[in-house]
Amino acid sequence: MQIPRRKSEALKKRDEGPVYLTENGLRQLQERLARLKKALPNFIVETQRTAAYGDRSDNAEYGEAKSTLRRTHGQILSLEDRIKRAVVIRPSKNFSSKVRLSSTVVLEVDGVRKIFQILGPHESDPARGRISYKSPLGAALLDHRKDETVIIKTATGLKKYRILEIR
């Protein structure tokens, strides 16, 4: 029989490397952390209020309040950890002419031009053209130059991405 692990043990096993964020991404994390910390006293009061109803084993309101309080504490710990490990990605002139973190890459795939910005996984949003450097496409593009072709194996077969421009 396996002994259940506590959430704190799961937190310890998380990625301990740097968290690459843009200045805007770091600011959003800091704002979210501030909002959660501001709301925390209200969650504590609500938990105390519902605990006063009596028998906690049958008290659904208390269970919900306690769950919300635990979730908020977990989110605060996670945000503080990410902020502590944050490395800010600053867009700069790409003198090496290679694709790297923070690069904006113009690609041609199947005759269609697509533009992607290479960022950290916490800010990726493929629908908005922001992909992680850990994603298959992002990882494959790193260190390649203009006019090179990158081939990626997908579920539907091989796809060719030609690098038209690196910004």
C-alpha positions as CSV (number, residue, x, y, z in Angstrom):
1,M,0.0,0.0,0.0
2,Q,1.3,3.4,-0.9
3,I,1.3,6.2,1.7
4,P,-0.5,9.3,0.4
5,R,1.8,12.3,-0.1
6,R,1.1,15.7,1.3
7,K,0.8,18.6,-1.0
8,S,3.9,20.2,0.5
9,E,5.9,17.1,-0.7
10,A,4.5,17.7,-4.2
11,L,5.5,21.3,-4.1
12,K,9.1,20.3,-3.3
13,K,9.3,18.1,-6.4
14,R,8.3,21.0,-8.8
15,D,10.7,22.4,-11.2
16,E,13.3,24.4,-9.3
17,G,14.9,26.1,-12.3
18,P,14.4,29.7,-13.3
19,V,11.0,31.0,-14.4
20,Y,11.5,33.1,-17.5
21,L,9.0,36.0,-17.6
22,T,8.6,39.3,-19.4
23,E,8.4,42.4,-17.3
24,N,4.6,42.4,-17.9
25,G,4.3,38.8,-16.9
26,L,6.2,39.4,-13.6
27,R,4.0,42.4,-12.8
28,Q,0.9,40.3,-13.4
29,L,2.1,37.6,-11.0
30,Q,2.9,40.3,-8.4
31,E,-0.5,41.9,-8.8
32,R,-2.2,38.5,-8.5
33,L,-0.2,37.7,-5.3
34,A,-1.2,41.1,-3.8
35,R,-4.9,40.4,-4.6
36,L,-4.8,37.0,-3.0
37,K,-3.0,38.3,0.1
38,K,-5.6,41.1,0.4
39,A,-8.4,38.6,0.2
40,L,-6.9,36.1,2.6
41,P,-8.2,37.8,5.9
42,N,-11.7,37.6,4.5
43,F,-11.3,33.8,3.8
44,I,-10.0,33.3,7.4
45,V,-12.9,35.2,8.9
46,E,-15.4,33.2,6.8
47,T,-13.7,29.9,7.9
48,Q,-14.0,30.9,11.5
49,R,-17.6,32.0,11.1
50,T,-18.7,28.8,9.5
51,A,-16.7,26.7,12.1
52,A,-18.8,28.3,14.8
53,Y,-21.9,26.5,13.4
54,G,-21.0,23.4,15.3
55,D,-20.2,19.9,14.2
56,R,-17.6,20.3,11.5
57,S,-18.0,16.8,10.1
58,D,-21.5,17.6,8.8
59,N,-20.9,21.3,8.1
60,A,-20.8,21.8,4.3
61,E,-20.2,25.5,4.6
62,Y,-17.2,25.0,6.8
63,G,-15.8,22.4,4.4
64,E,-16.1,24.8,1.5
65,A,-14.6,27.8,3.4
66,K,-11.7,25.6,4.6
67,S,-11.2,24.4,1.0
68,T,-11.1,27.9,-0.3
69,L,-8.7,28.9,2.4
70,R,-6.3,26.0,1.6
71,R,-6.5,26.7,-2.1
72,T,-5.7,30.4,-1.5
73,H,-2.7,29.5,0.7
74,G,-1.5,27.1,-2.0
75,Q,-1.8,29.7,-4.7
76,I,0.1,32.2,-2.6
77,L,2.9,29.8,-2.0
78,S,3.1,28.9,-5.7
79,L,3.2,32.6,-6.8
80,E,5.8,33.5,-4.2
81,D,8.0,30.6,-5.4
82,R,7.6,31.6,-9.1
83,I,8.3,35.3,-8.3
84,K,11.4,34.3,-6.3
85,R,12.8,32.3,-9.2
86,A,11.8,34.8,-11.9
87,V,14.3,35.9,-14.5
88,V,13.0,38.8,-16.5
89,I,13.3,38.5,-20.3
90,R,14.0,41.8,-21.8
91,P,13.5,42.2,-25.6
92,S,16.7,43.4,-27.1
93,K,18.3,43.7,-30.5
94,N,19.2,40.2,-31.7
95,F,22.9,40.7,-32.8
96,S,23.6,37.0,-33.1
97,S,20.8,36.6,-35.6
98,K,19.8,33.3,-33.9
99,V,16.5,32.4,-32.5
100,R,16.6,32.7,-28.7
101,L,14.4,33.4,-25.7
102,S,12.3,36.6,-26.3
103,S,12.9,36.4,-30.1
104,T,9.9,37.0,-32.4
105,V,10.2,34.7,-35.4
106,V,8.4,34.9,-38.7
107,L,7.9,31.5,-40.2
108,E,6.5,30.0,-43.3
109,V,4.7,26.7,-42.9
110,D,2.6,25.2,-45.8
111,G,2.8,28.5,-47.7
112,V,1.4,30.5,-44.8
113,R,3.3,33.1,-42.8
114,K,3.0,32.7,-39.0
115,I,4.6,34.9,-36.3
116,F,5.6,33.5,-32.9
117,Q,7.3,35.0,-29.9
118,I,9.5,32.6,-27.9
119,L,8.8,33.0,-24.1
120,G,8.8,30.9,-21.0
121,P,6.0,28.3,-20.4
122,H,4.2,30.5,-17.9
123,E,3.4,33.1,-20.5
124,S,2.8,30.9,-23.5
125,D,-0.5,31.5,-25.4
126,P,-0.3,29.9,-28.9
127,A,-3.5,31.5,-30.0
128,R,-1.8,34.9,-29.5
129,G,1.4,33.7,-31.1
130,R,3.3,33.3,-27.9
131,I,5.0,29.8,-27.6
132,S,7.2,28.3,-24.9
133,Y,10.8,27.6,-25.5
134,K,10.0,24.2,-24.0
135,S,7.3,23.4,-26.6
136,P,8.3,21.2,-29.5
137,L,8.3,24.1,-32.0
138,G,10.0,26.5,-29.6
139,A,12.7,24.1,-28.7
140,A,13.3,23.2,-32.3
141,L,13.6,26.8,-33.4
142,L,16.2,27.8,-30.7
143,D,19.7,28.6,-32.1
144,H,18.5,28.4,-35.7
145,R,19.1,31.3,-38.1
146,K,17.2,33.1,-40.8
147,D,16.5,31.1,-44.0
148,E,17.0,27.8,-42.2
149,T,14.3,25.1,-42.3
150,V,13.2,23.3,-39.1
151,I,11.4,20.0,-39.4
152,I,9.2,18.9,-36.6
153,K,7.4,15.5,-36.2
154,T,3.7,16.0,-35.4
155,A,0.8,13.6,-35.0
156,T,-0.1,14.2,-38.7
157,G,3.5,13.7,-40.0
158,L,6.5,15.9,-40.5
159,K,6.1,19.7,-40.8
160,K,8.6,22.0,-42.3
161,Y,9.0,25.5,-40.8
162,R,11.2,28.0,-42.8
163,I,12.5,30.9,-40.8
164,L,11.9,34.1,-42.7
165,E,12.8,36.7,-40.1
166,I,14.1,36.9,-36.6
167,R,13.3,40.1,-34.5
